[in-house]
Amino acid sequence: MISICWHRMRAVGSEVTVRTRIALLVLASVISMRVCPSENLLINPGFESGLSGWHAFFSSRNNKVDLIREDAKRGLFSVKLTAASPELPPGKSMGVHSGWVQVRESALIEASAWIKAKDIIPCGDPPVEGCRNWYGFRVTLTAFDANNEKVKPKGHWDLVSTGGDICGPDDGGECGWVRLRSSLVTPPGTAKMRMEIKLTSSTGVVWVDDVEIREVMSMPAPSTRTHGSPAVYPEPD
């Protein structure tokens, strides 16, 4: 993978000519090239301003969303999702979602979040009736058009859909901060997006911090498929 930033090339004193740019674009057509992403499009991505720019949602009286101080990946705050009972009817979720962010159609979007989890049980125990294999912890992106309607036919992606616990089999049901990351290309008609971080008809506890949505300044091939599986980055020692 080659990373190229036009502004960084100029910053070191090299004048990038038109001929050089054309050569690099030709190179990009035959190799995998990635250029610099934009700034984070989310408001208050680290929850240092509480839930400003975010919306908490749940219906069961046993579930809650809390702003937690001094239990964060970075800064002072994180958000804690606690699902003591599965949301009903089956397929319903609890968690937080962002406000809309403006994006272009046919743009390569990178999204990520730092997550810590404990005792996630898809469908709960005992399991809810009609349990599906995609119930569990999910990070979802949804595309909307200029009229705030969901883009069809493909405007909804689970960047992460565990169908189970995000912790490893040897973690004893609890794991420290990990970064979940994936990317996608927005479909035609996209004007904005929204991220949801949630537990779907499941129980458990999830902490969330440092969430990102970035538009990569590149020329991606038109596709609405997710680019590979989400990557998990254990917290460095």
C-alpha positions in Angstrom: 0.0 0.0 0.0 1.4 3.4 -1.0 0.2 6.6 0.8 0.5 9.9 -1.0 -0.6 13.3 0.3 -0.4 16.2 -2.2 0.0 18.8 0.6 2.8 16.8 2.2 4.7 16.6 -1.0 4.6 20.3 -1.4 5.5 20.9 2.2 8.9 19.4 1.7 9.7 21.8 -1.0 9.0 19.7 -4.1 6.9 21.3 -6.7 4.5 18.6 -8.0 4.0 19.2 -11.7 1.0 18.3 -13.8 3.1 15.6 -15.4 4.0 14.1 -12.0 0.3 14.1 -10.9 -0.7 12.3 -14.1 2.0 9.7 -13.6 0.9 9.1 -10.0 -2.7 8.7 -11.1 -1.7 6.2 -13.8 0.3 4.4 -11.1 -2.8 4.3 -8.9 -4.7 2.4 -11.6 -2.4 -0.6 -11.4 -1.5 -0.7 -7.7 -3.3 -0.1 -4.5 -2.9 3.6 -3.6 -4.3 5.4 -0.6 -4.2 9.1 -0.1 -4.8 11.2 2.9 -8.2 11.0 4.6 -10.2 14.1 5.6 -10.7 15.3 9.1 -13.1 13.4 11.3 -16.6 14.3 10.3 -18.2 13.5 13.6 -19.1 16.1 16.2 -17.8 15.3 19.7 -16.2 11.9 18.7 -14.6 11.4 22.1 -17.6 12.4 24.2 -15.6 15.1 26.0 -18.7 17.3 25.6 -21.1 14.7 27.0 -23.6 13.4 24.4 -23.6 16.5 22.4 -23.9 15.5 18.7 -25.2 12.0 19.7 -28.5 10.5 20.7 -29.1 7.6 23.2 -31.8 5.1 22.4 -33.3 2.3 24.5 -36.8 1.2 25.6 -36.3 -1.4 28.3 -36.3 0.1 31.8 -33.4 -2.3 32.6 -31.1 -0.7 30.0 -29.2 2.6 30.1 -26.6 4.8 28.4 -24.2 6.6 30.7 -21.4 9.1 30.3 -18.5 7.7 32.2 -15.6 9.8 33.7 -12.0 8.5 33.8 -12.7 5.2 32.1 -11.8 6.3 28.6 -9.4 5.3 25.9 -8.3 8.9 25.6 -9.4 12.0 27.4 -11.7 12.0 30.4 -14.9 10.5 29.2 -16.4 7.5 27.4 -20.0 6.3 26.8 -21.1 3.1 28.5 -24.0 1.0 27.1 -25.6 -1.4 29.6 -28.1 -3.9 28.4 -29.4 -5.9 31.4 -32.1 -7.4 29.3 -32.6 -7.8 25.5 -34.5 -5.1 23.7 -37.8 -6.4 22.4 -39.4 -7.2 20.0 -36.5 -9.3 18.6 -34.2 -7.3 16.3 -34.6 -4.1 18.4 -31.5 -2.3 19.6 -30.2 0.0 22.3 -27.2 2.2 22.1 -26.1 5.6 20.6 -26.2 7.1 17.2 -24.5 10.1 15.8 -26.0 13.1 14.0 -25.9 13.2 10.2 -22.5 13.9 8.6 -22.3 15.2 5.1 -20.6 12.9 2.6 -20.5 12.5 -1.2 -21.8 9.7 -3.3 -19.3 7.2 -4.6 -16.8 8.2 -1.8 -14.6 5.9 0.1 -15.5 6.2 3.8 -13.4 4.9 6.6 -15.1 4.4 10.0 -13.7 3.2 13.3 -14.4 3.1 17.1 -12.5 2.1 20.2 -14.5 -0.4 22.1 -14.3 -2.2 25.5 -16.7 -5.0 26.3 -17.9 -7.3 29.1 -20.3 -10.3 29.2 -22.0 -9.8 25.8 -24.6 -12.5 25.3 -26.4 -12.4 21.9 -30.2 -12.9 22.4 -29.7 -12.9 26.2 -30.0 -15.8 28.6 -32.5 -17.3 28.3 -32.5 -16.4 24.6 -35.3 -14.3 23.2 -37.7 -16.1 20.9 -36.8 -15.8 17.2 -33.1 -15.2 17.9 -31.1 -14.4 14.7 -27.4 -15.0 14.1 -26.7 -11.3 13.6 -27.9 -10.3 17.0 -25.2 -9.0 19.2 -22.8 -6.0 19.2 -23.0 -3.9 16.0 -21.5 -0.8 14.5 -23.7 0.3 11.6 -23.5 3.0 9.0 -26.6 4.2 7.2 -26.7 6.4 4.0 -29.4 9.0 3.4 -30.3 11.1 0.4 -30.8 14.9 0.4 -34.4 14.4 1.5 -33.3 12.4 4.6 -34.6 9.2 3.1 -32.6 6.0 3.4 -30.7 5.3 0.2 -32.0 2.2 -1.6 -31.5 -0.6 -2.4 -28.2 -0.7 -0.4 -27.8 2.0 2.1 -27.2 0.1 5.3 -23.9 -1.6 6.4 -22.8 -3.4 9.5 -19.2 -2.5 9.7 -19.1 -4.8 12.7 -21.7 -7.4 13.4 -20.3 -9.9 15.8 -23.2 -12.3 16.2 -21.4 -12.9 19.5 -18.9 -11.4 22.0 -16.1 -9.1 20.6 -13.8 -10.5 23.3 -11.6 -13.5 22.5 -12.4 -17.0 23.8 -9.7 -16.7 26.4 -10.7 -13.3 27.7 -13.3 -14.6 30.3 -16.0 -12.5 28.8 -14.2 -9.2 29.4 -11.6 -7.4 27.2 -9.8 -4.1 27.2 -9.9 -1.4 24.6 -9.7 -2.6 21.0 -10.1 -0.5 17.8 -12.7 -1.7 15.3 -12.2 -0.3 11.8 -13.6 -0.9 8.3 -14.5 1.0 5.1 -17.1 1.2 2.3 -18.0 3.1 -0.8 -21.2 5.2 -0.6 -23.9 4.4 -3.2 -25.3 6.8 -5.8 -27.7 9.3 -4.2 -25.9 9.5 -0.9 -25.8 13.0 0.7 -25.2 12.2 4.4 -24.6 9.3 6.8 -25.2 8.3 10.4 -23.4 5.8 12.6 -25.1 3.6 15.2 -23.2 1.7 18.0 -25.5 -0.7 19.6 -26.5 -4.0 21.2 -29.3 -5.8 19.2 -31.6 -8.0 21.3 -28.6 -8.9 23.5 -27.3 -8.3 27.0 -23.9 -7.0 28.1 -21.8 -3.9 28.7 -19.9 -1.9 26.1 -17.7 1.2 26.5 -17.3 3.4 23.4 -14.7 6.1 22.7 -12.8 8.0 19.9 -15.3 7.3 17.1 -14.3 8.4 13.5 -15.9 8.8 10.1 -13.5 10.0 7.4 -13.9 10.5 3.7 -10.8 9.3 1.9 -9.6 11.6 -0.8 -9.2 9.0 -3.5 -10.7 7.7 -6.7 -12.3 4.4 -5.7 -13.9 1.9 -8.1 -17.7 2.1 -7.9 -18.8 -0.6 -5.5 -21.0 -0.8 -2.4 -19.3 -3.8 -0.9 -17.4 -3.6 2.4 -13.6 -3.6 1.9 -12.7 -6.7 3.9 -13.4 -7.6 7.4 -13.1 -5.1 10.3 -9.6 -4.9 11.7 -9.1 -5.3 15.5 -6.2 -3.4 17.1 -5.4 -4.5 20.6 -4.4 -1.6 23.0 -0.6 -1.3 23.0 1.2 -1.9 26.3 
